[in-house]
Amino acid sequence: MRFRLIMPFLALVAGLQSALLPGAGAGNSTSGLRTEFGEVRLPKLAIGKSYSVWRLAETALVLRNTGDAAMDVRVDILVPSHHDLRPGAQPLPDPLWVGLERTRLLLPARSVTRTDVRVTLPYDPDLAGKTFQVDLRTSTMDETGHRTSGQVHRLLFTVAMDYRDDTEAQFSSRTQER
């Protein structure tokens, strides 16, 4: 009950903060860059399959340039260190499991674009039941190609059991008993 009352209040405060204070608010503005992704959780991803976060959770990494100049933005996939993990999560074993539609974006002044995040899991039954975390870092780049600022977003996903293996094991044990 208390959580339900606090969340709308916090949303109101964040909205007022972003309206009244330039460079503050939910998107954590950095040199005119605002992002929408934050922390996304995906439940029950099957092993051996590929997923689009946009299609599955209707959440893409949205980038907004609120400034008056174009900006170069880079998105990197990071395996978080143990102290950055959410409770119950493990670091992503292989960064190649996560891909981005676009990793480098040139945002014109006062524009919005998005990039999809894709997760592809190998077929490994030992992954079932585990929750993995991967971080995405959005950074603005200067003229020399060096990062000037950035922010980190989290993607957590839980791997579902592959029930086909259980069915096949039960079926083969029944046929061997006969």
Secondary structure, DSSP 4 states (H G I P E B T S, - for coil): -HHHHHHHHHHHHHHHHHHHSTT-STT--BTTEEEE-SEEEEEEEPTT-EEEHHHHHS--EEEEE-SSS-EEEEEEEEPPPGGGPPTTEEE-S-GGGEEES-SEEEEPTTEEEEE-EEEE--S-GGGTT-EEEEEEEEEEE-TTS-EEEEEEEEEEEEEPP-HHHHHHHHHHHHHHH-
